[in-house]
Amino acid sequence: MGKLRIAVIGTGSISNCHMDAYHKISDRVEVVAGCDIDSAKLKAWGERHGVTNLYTDYNKMLEEIKPDCVSVTTWNAVHKDATVAALLSGANVICEKPMAMNAKEAEEMIAARDKSGKLLQIGFVRRFGKDAEAFMDFKNAGLIGDVYYAKATYLRKNGCPGGWFGDKRYSGGGPLIDLGVHVIDLSRYLAGSPKPVSAYGVTFNNLGCDRAKGDRAPWQIETGASEFEYSVEDMASAMVRFDNGFTLQVEASFNLNIEQDTGSVEIYGTKAGARLAGPLQLFTDVAGRFANVQTCGNTYFEMSAFDEEILGFIDAVEGKRECRATAEDGLALMKILDAIYESAKTGKSVDIKW
Ligand SMILES: NC(=O)c1ccc[n+]([C@@H]2O[C@H](COP(=O)([O-])OP(=O)(O)OC[C@H]3O[C@@H](n4cnc5c(N)ncnc54)[C@H](O)[C@@H]3O)[C@@H](O)[C@H]2O)c1
């Protein structure tokens, strides 16, 4: 088999993680083209990665290049259209998280995937972390028991990225859809991917985006700040129930009066609980005594998870292994996020329809 020909739509910050991963498997893939509506950014990206076929219109790129695979790494509002276009052009797609702006868009993407017969993977990179893999090994060995509850936290003290992340028209929402999506998906994955059935949520916007001028968030993005209007929540909290009884409590913030940034998934089973934040920890009892177990070796999340994610995508495209983050997983997440946002508006628990 020859090398798979890759194209990238959206050449901003996260595209570089995809590119670094593609470079590491250059015996199997070649990135042949890139597209961005920001031509200066596109040019710099092309020079950095040695890609010369550069486009500002992804439809033109797909038609002329006919890639085998596409990374969709645009802001969220473009995920659906770019993914549908790439699938229908005959390409397999890995689309960054969140899958789309809402569940309706996610369903359109699944329809395009089915029509094309191609693969659509969602960029749930936390599934490829060494902490998640270690937890799944323990769970599959029967050491966790039945998982019934989890607490997922992704709280930033002063971390509104600004730009499009803060503009609902481009992002679909604030920290819930941007950060919460990671830990909600990770919790659901660790729990065995049950179906969400209802959600109760609240959102707040008390601190805004620029709460600490002069103490600029390190991840604040540069893209055309002037065209974006801040219009998202700065904090969200929710309780999500699943069809097998598994229940998840989640909280996410861009800005919060908290001591320091914090992020973790704590998940509880009938035989052991676990904490994913740094090296995986297990909480259990042995011979009638409680034992808190610190795992050894690499059992924590690190940026190399992007390499594993892209490798998994390419393996799945070539039929060498199952896709670990499917479009159906993406849809489940969009249904959860839609329900939380609706609940925050109505003040009532929202049933999730399937
Ligand atoms: N997996 C992760 O951990 C992770 C981390 C950060 C961001 N992300 C996701 O990656 C995506 C991109 O985020 P980012 O931080 O790279 O943002 P970014 O602003 O750096 O990059 C987004 C790029 O998309 C481009 N774009 C917008 N519309 C386009 C179009 N029609 N055609 C081509 N390009 C277009 C923009 O010009 C911009 O360069 C988002 O969906 C975000 O949620 C994922």
The ligand as an SDF file (V2000), in Angstrom:
LIG
                    3D

 44 48  0  0  0  0  0  0  0  0999 V2000
   -7.9640   18.0760   21.3600 N   0  0  0  0  0  0  0  0  0  0  0  0
   -7.5750   19.1340   22.0730 C   0  0  0  0  0  0  0  0  0  0  0  0
   -7.0210   19.0080   23.1560 O   0  0  0  0  0  0  0  0  0  0  0  0
   -7.8150   20.4920   21.5020 C   0  0  0  0  0  0  0  0  0  0  0  0
   -7.0680   21.5820   21.9890 C   0  0  0  0  0  0  0  0  0  0  0  0
   -7.2990   22.8290   21.4280 C   0  0  0  0  0  0  0  0  0  0  0  0
   -8.2580   22.9850   20.4400 C   0  0  0  0  0  0  0  0  0  0  0  0
   -8.9860   21.9140   20.0200 N   0  0  0  0  0  0  0  0  0  0  0  0
  -10.0300   22.0590   19.0060 C   0  0  0  0  0  0  0  0  0  0  0  0
   -9.3770   22.2850   17.7520 O   0  0  0  0  0  0  0  0  0  0  0  0
  -10.1260   23.2050   16.9600 C   0  0  0  0  0  0  0  0  0  0  0  0
   -9.2120   24.3670   16.5820 C   0  0  0  0  0  0  0  0  0  0  0  0
   -8.7470   24.9940   17.7630 O   0  0  0  0  0  0  0  0  0  0  0  0
   -7.3960   25.8590   17.7340 P   0  0  0  0  0  0  0  0  0  0  0  0
   -6.9960   26.0570   19.1410 O   0  0  0  0  0  0  0  0  0  0  0  0
   -6.4200   25.2580   16.7970 O   0  0  0  0  0  0  0  0  0  0  0  0
   -7.9540   27.2320   17.1660 O   0  0  0  0  0  0  0  0  0  0  0  0
   -7.2040   28.2580   16.1910 P   0  0  0  0  0  0  0  0  0  0  0  0
   -7.9830   29.5100   16.1940 O   0  0  0  0  0  0  0  0  0  0  0  0
   -5.7560   28.3150   16.5290 O   0  0  0  0  0  0  0  0  0  0  0  0
   -7.3390   27.5520   14.7570 O   0  0  0  0  0  0  0  0  0  0  0  0
   -8.5510   27.4540   14.0790 C   0  0  0  0  0  0  0  0  0  0  0  0
   -8.2790   27.8110   12.6370 C   0  0  0  0  0  0  0  0  0  0  0  0
   -9.4340   27.5030   11.8280 O   0  0  0  0  0  0  0  0  0  0  0  0
   -9.3860   28.4180   10.7460 C   0  0  0  0  0  0  0  0  0  0  0  0
  -10.6390   28.4270   10.0050 N   0  0  0  0  0  0  0  0  0  0  0  0
  -11.8290   28.9570   10.3680 C   0  0  0  0  0  0  0  0  0  0  0  0
  -12.7380   28.7930    9.3990 N   0  0  0  0  0  0  0  0  0  0  0  0
  -12.1190   28.1070    8.4060 C   0  0  0  0  0  0  0  0  0  0  0  0
  -12.5370   27.6370    7.1200 C   0  0  0  0  0  0  0  0  0  0  0  0
  -13.7820   27.8380    6.6590 N   0  0  0  0  0  0  0  0  0  0  0  0
  -11.6370   26.9950    6.3430 N   0  0  0  0  0  0  0  0  0  0  0  0
  -10.3660   26.8020    6.7700 C   0  0  0  0  0  0  0  0  0  0  0  0
   -9.9130   27.2360    7.9730 N   0  0  0  0  0  0  0  0  0  0  0  0
  -10.7880   27.8780    8.7780 C   0  0  0  0  0  0  0  0  0  0  0  0
   -9.0580   29.7350   11.4250 C   0  0  0  0  0  0  0  0  0  0  0  0
   -8.6360   30.7340   10.5420 O   0  0  0  0  0  0  0  0  0  0  0  0
   -7.9840   29.2950   12.4030 C   0  0  0  0  0  0  0  0  0  0  0  0
   -6.6940   29.4330   11.8340 O   0  0  0  0  0  0  0  0  0  0  0  0
  -11.3300   23.5900   17.8050 C   0  0  0  0  0  0  0  0  0  0  0  0
  -12.4270   22.8260   17.4340 O   0  0  0  0  0  0  0  0  0  0  0  0
  -10.9180   23.2580   19.2260 C   0  0  0  0  0  0  0  0  0  0  0  0
  -12.0090   22.9260   20.0600 O   0  0  0  0  0  0  0  0  0  0  0  0
   -8.7600   20.6780   20.5140 C   0  0  0  0  0  0  0  0  0  0  0  0
  1  2  1  0
  2  3  2  0
  2  4  1  0
  4  5  1  0
  4 44  2  0
  5  6  2  0
  6  7  1  0
  7  8  2  0
  8  9  1  0
  8 44  1  0
  9 10  1  0
  9 42  1  0
 10 11  1  0
 11 12  1  0
 11 40  1  0
 12 13  1  0
 13 14  1  0
 14 15  2  0
 14 16  1  0
 14 17  1  0
 17 18  1  0
 18 19  2  0
 18 20  1  0
 18 21  1  0
 21 22  1  0
 22 23  1  0
 23 24  1  0
 23 38  1  0
 24 25  1  0
 25 26  1  0
 25 36  1  0
 26 27  1  0
 26 35  1  0
 27 28  2  0
 28 29  1  0
 29 30  1  0
 29 35  2  0
 30 31  1  0
 30 32  2  0
 32 33  1  0
 33 34  2  0
 34 35  1  0
 36 37  1  0
 36 38  1  0
 38 39  1  0
 40 41  1  0
 40 42  1  0
 42 43  1  0
M  CHG  2   8   1  16  -1
M  END
$$$$
